[in-house]
Amino acid sequence: MVGIAFFVFTLLMSVLLLFKPYCLDHLIDSVKILRQTTKLEGEDKSAEYIFILSRFIVPAVLIVSSLFAILITFAFRRWGGWVK
C-alpha cells in the first residue's frame, strides 16, 4: 500500500514537472543571465542541457524509482519481509 501511494505521489510530481516547470524556467533564466555576465566565448549549451535534464529525465527517474518501490513492496509482502 505504501508503494502504491509513493507511486501515485511521484507520478503526480512528474506530471507537474512536465507541465508546470515555473521554478525550472527561473533556473534556466538565471543560467542564461550568469552566462551573459561572465561573457563566455563560443556556444555554451549549459542552459539547454539543464532544460532537457529537468524537463524530461527527472520525471522519468521519478517514475522508474516509484515502480521500483512498488516492486520492493510486493516482494516483501510475498516473502514475508517488513510488510506483513
MIMISE-79935 format. One record per atom (N, C-alpha, C, O): residue number from 0; residue in one letter; x, y, z. Coordinates in nm, 2 decimals. Atoms other than C-alpha are relative to their C-alpha. Last residue first. Example, Ala and Ser with C-alpha at 12.3 -4.5 7.8 and 13.67 -1.06 7.14 Angstrom:
   n res      X      Y      Z
   1   s  -0.09  -0.11   0.00
   1   s   1.37  -0.11   0.71
   1   s  -0.08   0.11   0.08
   1   s  -0.03   0.22   0.09
   0   a   0.09  -0.12   0.00
   0   a   1.23  -0.45   0.78
   0   a   0.09   0.12   0.00
   0   a   0.19   0.12   0.07
# end
This chain:
   n res      X      Y      Z
  83   k   0.08   0.12  -0.02
  83   k   0.31  -0.81   0.67
  83   k  -0.15   0.04   0.02
  83   k  -0.23  -0.05   0.03
  82   v   0.14  -0.03   0.02
  82   v   0.55  -0.55   0.53
  82   v  -0.08  -0.13   0.02
  82   v  -0.07  -0.22  -0.07
  81   w   0.04  -0.10  -0.09
  81   w   0.90  -0.60   0.67
  81   w  -0.15   0.02   0.00
  81   w  -0.21   0.05   0.10
  80   g  -0.10  -0.08  -0.05
  80   g   0.96  -0.93   0.49
  80   g  -0.05   0.10   0.10
  80   g  -0.12   0.06   0.20
  79   g   0.01  -0.02  -0.14
  79   g   0.71  -1.21   0.45
  79   g   0.11   0.09   0.06
  79   g   0.17   0.05   0.16
  78   w  -0.09   0.09  -0.08
  78   w   0.81  -1.34   0.11
  78   w   0.01   0.03   0.15
  78   w   0.09  -0.02   0.22
  77   r   0.01   0.14   0.05
  77   r   0.51  -1.20  -0.09
  77   r   0.09  -0.09   0.09
  77   r   0.05  -0.20   0.13
  76   r   0.13   0.06  -0.04
  76   r   0.48  -0.88   0.11
  76   r  -0.01  -0.15  -0.04
  76   r  -0.07  -0.22   0.04
  75   f   0.00   0.02  -0.14
  75   f   0.85  -0.81   0.08
  75   f  -0.13  -0.06   0.05
  75   f  -0.14  -0.14   0.14
  74   a  -0.09   0.11  -0.03
  74   a   0.84  -0.87  -0.29
  74   a   0.00  -0.02   0.15
  74   a   0.00  -0.14   0.19
  73   f   0.07   0.12   0.03
  73   f   0.52  -0.65  -0.33
  73   f   0.10  -0.12   0.03
  73   f   0.05  -0.23   0.07
  72   t   0.11   0.02  -0.09
  72   t   0.69  -0.36  -0.16
  72   t  -0.07  -0.13  -0.02
  72   t  -0.10  -0.21   0.08
  71   i  -0.05   0.04  -0.13
  71   i   1.01  -0.40  -0.35
  71   i  -0.11  -0.02   0.10
  71   i  -0.10  -0.12   0.18
  70   l  -0.06   0.13   0.01
  70   l   0.83  -0.39  -0.68
  70   l   0.05  -0.05   0.13
  70   l   0.03  -0.17   0.17
  69   i   0.12   0.09   0.01
  69   i   0.62  -0.09  -0.58
  69   i   0.05  -0.15   0.00
  69   i   0.00  -0.23   0.06
  68   a   0.06   0.01  -0.14
  68   a   0.94   0.09  -0.48
  68   a  -0.12  -0.09   0.01
  68   a  -0.13  -0.16   0.11
  67   f  -0.10   0.09  -0.08
  67   f   1.10   0.00  -0.82
  67   f  -0.05  -0.01   0.14
  67   f  -0.04  -0.12   0.20
  66   l   0.03   0.14   0.04
  66   l   0.79   0.15  -0.99
  66   l   0.09  -0.10   0.07
  66   l   0.05  -0.21   0.11
  65   s   0.13   0.03  -0.06
  65   s   0.84   0.47  -0.79
  65   s  -0.04  -0.14  -0.04
  65   s  -0.10  -0.22   0.05
  64   s  -0.03   0.03  -0.14
  64   s   1.21   0.48  -0.89
  64   s  -0.13  -0.04   0.07
  64   s  -0.13  -0.12   0.17
  63   v  -0.07   0.13  -0.01
  63   v   1.12   0.44  -1.26
  63   v   0.02  -0.03   0.15
  63   v   0.01  -0.15   0.19
  62   i   0.09   0.11   0.04
  62   i   0.86   0.72  -1.24
  62   i   0.06  -0.13   0.02
  62   i   0.00  -0.23   0.07
  61   l   0.10   0.01  -0.10
  61   l   1.09   0.96  -1.06
  61   l  -0.10  -0.12  -0.02
  61   l  -0.13  -0.19   0.07
  60   v  -0.06   0.06  -0.11
  60   v   1.37   0.89  -1.30
  60   v  -0.09  -0.02   0.12
  60   v  -0.09  -0.12   0.19
  59   a  -0.02   0.14   0.03
  59   a   1.15   0.96  -1.59
  59   a   0.06  -0.07   0.11
  59   a   0.02  -0.19   0.14
  58   p   0.13   0.07  -0.01
  58   p   1.03   1.29  -1.43
  58   p   0.02  -0.15  -0.03
  58   p  -0.05  -0.24   0.03
  57   v   0.04   0.01  -0.14
  57   v   1.40   1.39  -1.38
  57   v  -0.14  -0.06   0.02
  57   v  -0.15  -0.15   0.10
  56   i  -0.07   0.11  -0.07
  56   i   1.50   1.30  -1.74
  56   i  -0.04  -0.01   0.15
  56   i  -0.06  -0.13   0.20
  55   f   0.03   0.14   0.05
  55   f   1.24   1.50  -1.93
  55   f   0.06  -0.11   0.09
  55   f   0.00  -0.21   0.12
  54   r   0.13   0.02   0.06
  54   r   1.21   1.86  -1.82
  54   r  -0.04  -0.14  -0.02
  54   r  -0.15  -0.18  -0.01
  53   s   0.11  -0.03  -0.09
  53   s   1.49   1.90  -1.57
  53   s  -0.13  -0.03  -0.06
  53   s  -0.23  -0.06   0.02
  52   l   0.00   0.08  -0.12
  52   l   1.75   1.72  -1.78
  52   l  -0.12   0.02   0.09
  52   l  -0.18  -0.07   0.14
  51   i   0.03   0.14   0.04
  51   i   1.65   1.88  -2.11
  51   i   0.00  -0.09   0.13
  51   i  -0.09  -0.18   0.14
  50   f   0.15   0.01   0.03
  50   f   1.63   2.23  -1.95
  50   f  -0.03  -0.15  -0.04
  50   f  -0.14  -0.19   0.01
  49   i   0.08   0.00  -0.12
  49   i   1.97   2.18  -1.78
  49   i  -0.15  -0.01  -0.03
  49   i  -0.22  -0.07   0.04
  48   y  -0.02   0.13  -0.07
  48   y   2.12   2.08  -2.11
  48   y  -0.08  -0.01   0.13
  48   y  -0.14  -0.11   0.16
  47   e   0.08   0.10   0.07
  47   e   1.97   2.38  -2.28
  47   e   0.01  -0.14   0.06
  47   e  -0.08  -0.21   0.06
  46   a   0.14  -0.02  -0.03
  46   a   2.11   2.61  -2.02
  46   a  -0.09  -0.10  -0.07
  46   a  -0.19  -0.14  -0.02
  45   s   0.03   0.05  -0.14
  45   s   2.45   2.45  -2.04
  45   s  -0.14   0.03   0.03
  45   s  -0.21  -0.06   0.10
  44   k   0.14   0.07   0.00
  44   k   2.47   2.48  -2.42
  44   k  -0.04  -0.04   0.14
  44   k  -0.12  -0.13   0.15
  43   d   0.01   0.08  -0.13
  43   d   2.76   2.73  -2.43
  43   d  -0.14  -0.05   0.00
  43   d  -0.24   0.02   0.01
  42   e   0.13   0.04  -0.03
  42   e   2.83   2.85  -2.79
  42   e   0.00  -0.09   0.13
  42   e   0.06  -0.20   0.13
  41   g   0.06   0.12   0.07
  41   g   3.15   3.03  -2.81
  41   g  -0.14  -0.03   0.05
  41   g  -0.20   0.04   0.13
  40   e  -0.02   0.00   0.15
  40   e   3.31   3.27  -2.56
  40   e  -0.05  -0.13  -0.06
  40   e  -0.05  -0.24   0.00
  39   l  -0.07   0.12   0.05
  39   l   3.18   3.30  -2.21
  39   l   0.00   0.01  -0.15
  39   l  -0.09   0.05  -0.22
  38   k  -0.04  -0.01   0.13
  38   k   3.08   3.65  -2.11
  38   k   0.09  -0.11  -0.05
  38   k   0.20  -0.10  -0.09
  37   t  -0.14   0.05   0.01
  37   t   3.06   3.60  -1.74
  37   t   0.06   0.01  -0.13
  37   t   0.18  -0.01  -0.15
  36   t  -0.09  -0.09  -0.08
  36   t   2.76   3.83  -1.72
  36   t   0.14  -0.05   0.00
  36   t   0.23   0.03   0.02
  35   q  -0.02  -0.13   0.06
  35   q   2.59   3.67  -2.02
  35   q   0.09   0.08   0.08
  35   q   0.17   0.16   0.03
  34   r  -0.09   0.02   0.12
  34   r   2.64   3.31  -1.89
  34   r   0.02   0.14  -0.07
  34   r   0.13   0.16  -0.12
  33   l  -0.14   0.03  -0.04
  33   l   2.51   3.41  -1.55
  33   l   0.09  -0.02  -0.12
  33   l   0.20   0.03  -0.11
  32   i  -0.05  -0.12  -0.05
  32   i   2.20   3.56  -1.71
  32   i   0.14  -0.01   0.05
  32   i   0.23   0.07   0.02
  31   k  -0.02  -0.09   0.11
  31   k   2.14   3.25  -1.91
  31   k   0.06   0.13   0.04
  31   k   0.15   0.18  -0.02
  30   v  -0.12   0.05   0.07
  30   v   2.18   3.03  -1.60
  30   v   0.04   0.09  -0.12
  30   v   0.15   0.11  -0.15
  29   s  -0.12  -0.04  -0.08
  29   s   1.94   3.25  -1.41
  29   s   0.13  -0.05  -0.06
  29   s   0.23   0.02  -0.05
  28   d  -0.03  -0.14   0.02
  28   d   1.69   3.22  -1.69
  28   d   0.12   0.05   0.08
  28   d   0.20   0.13   0.03
  27   i  -0.06  -0.02   0.13
  27   i   1.72   2.84  -1.69
  27   i   0.03   0.15  -0.03
  27   i   0.13   0.18  -0.08
  26   l  -0.14   0.05  -0.01
  26   l   1.67   2.83  -1.31
  26   l   0.06   0.02  -0.14
  26   l   0.18   0.06  -0.14
  25   h  -0.08  -0.10  -0.07
  25   h   1.36   3.06  -1.34
  25   h   0.15  -0.05   0.01
  25   h   0.24   0.04  -0.01
  24   d  -0.02  -0.12   0.09
  24   d   1.22   2.83  -1.61
  24   d   0.08   0.11   0.07
  24   d   0.17   0.17   0.00
  23   l  -0.10   0.04   0.09
  23   l   1.28   2.53  -1.37
  23   l   0.03   0.11  -0.11
  23   l   0.14   0.13  -0.15
  22   c  -0.13  -0.01  -0.06
  22   c   1.09   2.70  -1.10
  22   c   0.12  -0.03  -0.09
  22   c   0.22   0.02  -0.08
  21   y  -0.02  -0.14  -0.03
  21   y   0.79   2.75  -1.32
  21   y   0.14   0.02   0.06
  21   y   0.22   0.11   0.02
  20   p  -0.13  -0.01  -0.05
  20   p   0.80   2.39  -1.46
  20   p   0.04   0.15   0.03
  20   p   0.13   0.20  -0.03
  19   k  -0.01  -0.13  -0.08
  19   k   0.43   2.34  -1.48
  19   k   0.13   0.02   0.05
  19   k   0.15   0.03   0.17
  18   f   0.09  -0.10   0.06
  18   f   0.36   2.07  -1.75
  18   f   0.01   0.13   0.07
  18   f  -0.04   0.23   0.02
  17   l   0.01   0.00   0.15
  17   l   0.64   1.81  -1.72
  17   l  -0.08   0.12  -0.04
  17   l  -0.04   0.19  -0.14
  16   l  -0.12  -0.04   0.05
  16   l   0.73   1.88  -1.35
  16   l   0.00   0.01  -0.16
  16   l   0.06   0.10  -0.21
  15   l  -0.02  -0.14  -0.03
  15   l   0.37   1.87  -1.25
  15   l   0.13   0.05  -0.06
  15   l   0.14   0.16  -0.11
  14   v   0.09  -0.07   0.09
  14   v   0.33   1.54  -1.43
  14   v   0.01   0.15   0.02
  14   v   0.01   0.23  -0.07
  13   s  -0.06   0.00   0.13
  13   s   0.64   1.41  -1.25
  13   s  -0.09   0.07  -0.10
  13   s  -0.03   0.14  -0.19
  12   m  -0.11  -0.10   0.00
  12   m   0.50   1.52  -0.91
  12   m   0.07   0.01  -0.14
  12   m   0.11   0.11  -0.19
  11   l   0.06  -0.13   0.00
  11   l   0.17   1.34  -0.98
  11   l   0.11   0.11  -0.01
  11   l   0.10   0.21  -0.08
  10   l   0.06  -0.02   0.13
  10   l   0.35   1.02  -1.08
  10   l  -0.06   0.14  -0.01
  10   l  -0.04   0.21  -0.11
   9   t  -0.10  -0.04   0.09
   9   t   0.57   1.06  -0.77
   9   t  -0.05   0.01  -0.14
   9   t   0.01   0.09  -0.22
   8   f  -0.06  -0.13  -0.03
   8   f   0.27   1.08  -0.55
   8   f   0.11   0.04  -0.10
   8   f   0.11   0.15  -0.14
   7   v   0.09  -0.10   0.04
   7   v   0.09   0.79  -0.72
   7   v   0.05   0.14   0.03
   7   v   0.04   0.23  -0.05
   6   f   0.00  -0.01   0.15
   6   f   0.40   0.57  -0.70
   6   f  -0.10   0.11  -0.05
   6   f  -0.07   0.18  -0.14
   5   f  -0.12  -0.06   0.04
   5   f   0.45   0.65  -0.33
   5   f   0.00   0.02  -0.15
   5   f   0.04   0.12  -0.21
   4   a   0.01  -0.15  -0.03
   4   a   0.09   0.57  -0.26
   4   a   0.12   0.07  -0.04
   4   a   0.11   0.19  -0.09
   3   i   0.10  -0.06   0.09
   3   i   0.13   0.24  -0.44
   3   i  -0.02   0.14   0.02
   3   i  -0.03   0.22  -0.07
   2   g  -0.06  -0.02   0.13
   2   g   0.45   0.16  -0.25
   2   g  -0.10   0.06  -0.11
   2   g  -0.05   0.13  -0.19
   1   v  -0.10  -0.12   0.00
   1   v   0.29   0.24   0.08
   1   v   0.06   0.02  -0.14
   1   v   0.08   0.13  -0.18
   0   m   0.08  -0.12   0.00
   0   m   0.00   0.00   0.00
   0   m   0.09   0.13   0.00
   0   m   0.06   0.23  -0.07
# end
